[in-house]
Amino acid sequence: MLFSDLDGTLLEHSSYQWQPAEPALRTLNERGIPLVLVSSKTRAEVEFWRQQLDNRHPFIVENGGAVYVPEGYFPFRLLGALERPGYQVVELGRPYGELVSALQEAAAEAGARVLGFQRMTVGQVRRRSGLPLAQARLAKQREYDETFEIQGRMPPGPLLAAIERRGLRWTRGGRFYHILGDNDKAAAVERLIGAYRRQHGEIRTVGLGDGWNDVSFLRLMDIPVVMRSPLASEIQAALSGARITSRPGPEGWCEAVLALLGCEASSEVVP
C-alpha cells in the first residue's frame, strides 16, 4: 500500500497539476492497492483532491493532526475515533486556537515577526502559496496546525526554540513553517498501518514525500521514496534505504510507482 504526500509529490509544486501521475493512479485502482494521502493540507483541501483523484481511501490532514477514515471502510471502529458525517475521525492534534495563541506568544518571547494563515487574507494565502482563490479559502479552514512565515531576516532558531519550550512541535514543508501539538505524520500513519494489518495481516508499505515534514512517516515505510528536488540528497541521508525519483513532482511519482509495481524498468527509481 502507498502513503503519499501531496504538494511537490503527487501534485506539481507550482501548478498543482496531478495528471502526469494518471497512469500510476489507474494501475493502483486496477490492482486494488490503497493510496493514503498524507498531507499538511486541511480536511477541506484533501477532500477536494480526493474528488479530483477519485480516491476513496483514508487520509491524513495537517501534518498528522487527524486521521479521516470513510465510514464503513474497515469492519471495525478505530480506538478513540469520533463520529463525523461520513467518517471515523481520530484526532491527534491540538485545537487550532491554542496553536495560534502559542505562536504569537513564542514570537513575542523571541522578538520575531510572524504571519500565520489565521491573520492572512485569502488573497495573501493565494499569493504566497500559488493556490487558486477557491483552494486558498479551503487552506484557511485549519483545525490542528497553524501555517506561518517568519518575517524579515531574523534567523528562525530563537522562535523555534520558544515553540519547543511550550511543549509544542514545529516542522517545515515546501513553502511554510508549521506549529503543531504532540503529533506528526508518523503517528497518524502508524494508526492506519495498524488498522490495515488488523484487517489484512502483513502488508508492504511504500511512502513518497518531498519535504522535511515527510521524513517521520517515511522512516516507517518498507520502501521510502524521496522526490527529486534540491533537498532530495539531504532528506535521503536522513532515511535508511531511501530512493530518489528520477524526476520531480507527478512525473517522478508516476515513474516511481510504476517501477515499484513492476510495470517499468526499476532504473526509474534510483538508490
C-alpha positions as CSV (number, residue, x, y, z in Angstrom):
1,M,0.0,0.0,0.0
2,L,1.1,3.6,-0.7
3,F,1.3,6.6,1.6
4,S,1.9,9.8,-0.3
5,D,2.4,13.5,0.4
6,L,0.6,15.9,-2.0
7,D,2.4,19.2,-2.6
8,G,5.6,18.7,-4.6
9,T,5.0,14.9,-4.7
10,L,1.7,13.8,-6.3
11,L,1.0,17.5,-7.1
12,E,3.4,19.6,-9.0
13,H,4.9,22.3,-6.7
14,S,3.8,25.4,-8.5
15,S,1.0,24.4,-10.9
16,Y,-0.6,21.8,-8.6
17,Q,-1.1,19.6,-11.7
18,W,-1.5,15.8,-11.0
19,Q,-2.4,14.5,-14.5
20,P,1.1,13.2,-15.3
21,A,0.6,10.6,-12.5
22,E,-2.6,9.3,-14.0
23,P,-1.1,6.0,-15.4
24,A,0.2,5.0,-12.0
25,L,-3.1,6.1,-10.3
26,R,-5.0,4.0,-12.8
27,T,-2.8,0.9,-12.1
28,L,-3.2,1.3,-8.4
29,N,-7.0,1.3,-8.8
30,E,-7.0,-1.7,-11.1
31,R,-4.9,-3.7,-8.6
32,G,-6.9,-2.6,-5.6
33,I,-3.8,-1.1,-3.9
34,P,-4.8,1.6,-1.3
35,L,-3.4,5.1,-1.7
36,V,-3.5,7.1,1.5
37,L,-2.9,10.8,1.2
38,V,-0.7,12.2,4.0
39,S,-0.6,16.0,3.8
40,S,-0.2,19.3,5.7
41,K,-3.3,20.4,3.9
42,T,-6.7,20.9,5.6
43,R,-9.5,18.4,5.5
44,A,-11.4,20.6,3.1
45,E,-8.4,20.7,0.8
46,V,-7.7,17.0,0.9
47,E,-11.4,16.3,0.2
48,F,-11.1,18.4,-2.9
49,W,-8.1,16.5,-4.1
50,R,-9.6,13.1,-3.3
51,Q,-12.5,14.0,-5.5
52,Q,-10.2,15.1,-8.4
53,L,-8.2,11.8,-8.0
54,D,-11.2,9.6,-7.4
55,N,-9.6,8.5,-4.2
56,R,-11.8,6.8,-1.6
57,H,-9.3,5.7,1.0
58,P,-8.5,7.1,4.4
59,F,-6.4,10.3,4.6
60,I,-4.3,12.3,7.0
61,V,-4.5,16.0,7.3
62,E,-2.5,18.9,8.8
63,N,0.8,17.1,9.5
64,G,-0.9,14.2,11.4
65,G,-3.5,16.4,13.2
66,A,-6.2,13.9,12.4
67,V,-6.9,10.6,10.6
68,Y,-10.1,10.5,8.5
69,V,-11.5,7.1,7.6
70,P,-14.6,6.8,5.4
71,E,-17.5,5.3,7.3
72,G,-17.6,1.5,6.7
73,Y,-14.1,1.3,5.2
74,F,-12.9,-1.0,8.0
75,P,-15.3,-3.6,9.5
76,F,-14.4,-2.3,13.0
77,R,-14.2,1.0,14.8
78,L,-10.8,2.6,15.4
79,L,-9.8,3.1,19.0
80,G,-10.7,6.7,20.1
81,A,-12.4,7.6,16.9
82,L,-15.1,10.3,16.8
83,E,-18.1,10.0,14.6
84,R,-18.3,12.8,12.0
85,P,-20.7,12.8,9.0
86,G,-19.3,10.2,6.6
87,Y,-16.1,9.5,8.7
88,Q,-14.5,8.0,11.7
89,V,-12.0,10.6,12.9
90,V,-9.0,10.1,15.1
91,E,-7.9,13.5,16.4
92,L,-4.2,13.6,17.4
93,G,-3.5,17.4,17.2
94,R,-4.1,20.3,19.5
95,P,-7.0,22.7,18.8
96,Y,-6.2,25.4,16.3
97,G,-6.9,28.3,18.6
98,E,-4.3,27.1,21.1
99,L,-1.7,26.9,18.4
100,V,-2.4,30.4,17.1
101,S,-2.1,31.8,20.6
102,A,1.1,29.9,21.3
103,L,2.7,31.0,18.1
104,Q,2.1,34.7,19.0
105,E,3.4,34.2,22.5
106,A,6.6,32.4,21.2
107,A,7.1,35.2,18.6
108,A,6.8,37.9,21.3
109,E,9.3,36.0,23.5
110,A,11.8,35.5,20.6
111,G,11.4,39.1,19.3
112,A,10.3,37.6,15.9
113,R,7.7,38.8,13.5
114,V,5.5,36.0,12.1
115,L,2.5,35.9,9.8
116,G,0.2,32.9,10.1
117,F,-2.7,31.8,8.0
118,Q,-5.1,32.9,10.7
119,R,-4.1,36.5,10.1
120,M,-3.6,36.3,6.3
121,T,-6.4,37.2,4.0
122,V,-7.5,34.7,1.4
123,G,-5.7,36.8,-1.2
124,Q,-2.4,36.7,0.8
125,V,-2.6,32.9,1.1
126,R,-3.2,32.7,-2.6
127,R,-0.2,34.9,-3.5
128,R,2.1,33.1,-1.1
129,S,1.1,29.6,-1.9
130,G,0.2,29.9,-5.6
131,L,-3.2,28.3,-5.0
132,P,-6.3,29.3,-6.9
133,L,-8.5,31.5,-4.9
134,A,-11.1,28.8,-4.1
135,Q,-8.4,26.5,-2.8
136,A,-6.8,29.3,-0.8
137,R,-10.2,29.6,1.0
138,L,-10.0,25.9,1.8
139,A,-6.4,26.2,3.1
140,K,-7.6,28.7,5.7
141,Q,-10.0,26.2,7.2
142,R,-7.4,24.9,9.6
143,E,-8.1,22.8,12.7
144,Y,-4.9,21.3,14.1
145,D,-1.9,23.1,12.6
146,E,-1.0,26.8,12.1
147,T,0.9,27.5,9.0
148,F,3.2,30.6,9.1
149,E,6.0,32.6,7.7
150,I,8.9,34.2,9.6
151,Q,9.1,37.9,8.5
152,G,12.3,39.8,8.0
153,R,15.8,38.4,8.2
154,M,15.8,37.1,11.7
155,P,17.2,33.5,12.0
156,P,14.5,31.0,12.8
157,G,16.3,29.4,15.7
158,P,15.1,31.6,18.6
159,L,11.5,31.4,17.5
160,L,11.6,27.6,17.0
161,A,13.2,27.1,20.4
162,A,10.4,29.2,22.0
163,I,7.8,27.0,20.4
164,E,9.5,23.9,21.8
165,R,9.7,25.4,25.3
166,R,5.9,25.5,25.2
167,G,5.8,21.7,24.6
168,L,4.8,22.1,21.0
169,R,6.4,21.0,17.8
170,W,7.3,22.7,14.6
171,T,8.1,21.4,11.1
172,R,8.7,22.9,7.7
173,G,7.1,22.0,4.4
174,G,8.0,23.1,0.9
175,R,6.8,26.7,1.5
176,F,5.9,27.3,5.1
177,Y,6.7,26.6,8.7
178,H,4.0,24.8,10.8
179,I,3.4,24.8,14.6
180,L,1.6,21.7,15.9
181,G,0.9,19.7,19.0
182,D,2.3,16.4,20.0
183,N,1.6,14.9,16.6
184,D,3.3,14.3,13.3
185,K,2.6,12.4,10.1
186,A,4.3,9.3,11.5
187,A,1.9,9.0,14.5
188,A,-1.1,9.2,12.2
189,V,0.4,6.8,9.6
190,E,1.1,4.3,12.4
191,R,-2.6,4.3,13.4
192,L,-3.6,3.4,9.8
193,I,-0.9,0.8,9.3
194,G,-2.2,-0.9,12.5
195,A,-5.8,-0.8,11.1
196,Y,-4.8,-2.3,7.7
197,R,-2.8,-5.0,9.4
198,R,-5.7,-5.9,11.7
199,Q,-7.9,-6.4,8.6
200,H,-5.4,-7.8,6.1
201,G,-2.4,-9.2,8.0
202,E,1.0,-8.4,6.8
203,I,1.3,-5.5,4.3
204,R,4.2,-3.9,2.4
205,T,4.3,-0.2,2.7
206,V,5.7,2.4,0.2
207,G,5.9,6.1,1.1
208,L,6.6,9.1,-1.1
209,G,7.4,12.6,0.0
210,D,9.5,15.7,-0.8
211,G,9.9,17.7,2.5
212,W,11.4,17.5,5.9
213,N,7.9,17.1,7.3
214,D,7.6,13.8,5.4
215,V,10.7,12.3,7.0
216,S,9.0,11.0,10.1
217,F,6.5,8.9,8.2
218,L,8.9,7.8,5.5
219,R,11.0,6.2,8.3
220,L,8.1,3.8,8.9
221,M,8.0,2.6,5.3
222,D,9.4,-0.6,3.9
223,I,10.3,1.4,0.8
224,P,10.8,5.2,1.4
225,V,10.9,7.3,-1.8
226,V,12.1,10.9,-1.9
227,M,11.0,13.1,-4.7
228,R,13.7,14.7,-6.8
229,S,14.4,18.3,-5.6
230,P,17.3,20.4,-4.4
231,L,16.8,18.9,-0.9
232,A,16.5,15.3,-2.0
233,S,20.0,14.2,-1.2
234,E,19.8,15.7,2.3
235,I,16.4,14.1,3.0
236,Q,17.7,10.8,1.6
237,A,20.6,10.9,4.0
238,A,18.2,11.1,6.9
239,L,16.5,7.9,5.8
240,S,17.7,4.4,5.7
241,G,17.5,2.8,2.3
242,A,15.6,5.7,0.7
243,R,15.4,6.0,-3.1
244,I,15.2,9.2,-5.1
245,T,13.0,9.6,-8.1
246,S,14.5,10.5,-11.5
247,R,12.2,13.5,-11.9
248,P,10.3,15.8,-9.5
249,G,6.5,16.0,-8.9
250,P,3.9,13.8,-10.5
251,E,6.1,12.7,-13.4
252,G,8.6,11.3,-10.9
253,W,5.8,9.9,-8.7
254,C,4.3,8.1,-11.7
255,E,7.6,6.6,-12.8
256,A,8.5,5.5,-9.2
257,V,5.1,3.9,-8.5
258,L,5.0,2.1,-11.9
259,A,8.6,0.8,-11.4
260,L,7.8,-0.5,-7.9
261,L,4.7,-2.2,-9.3
262,G,6.9,-3.9,-11.9
263,C,5.3,-2.0,-14.8
264,E,8.5,-0.2,-15.9
265,A,12.3,-0.6,-15.5
266,S,13.5,-0.3,-11.9
267,S,16.0,2.3,-13.1
268,E,13.2,4.9,-12.8
269,V,13.8,5.0,-9.1
270,V,17.5,5.3,-8.2
271,P,19.1,4.3,-5.0
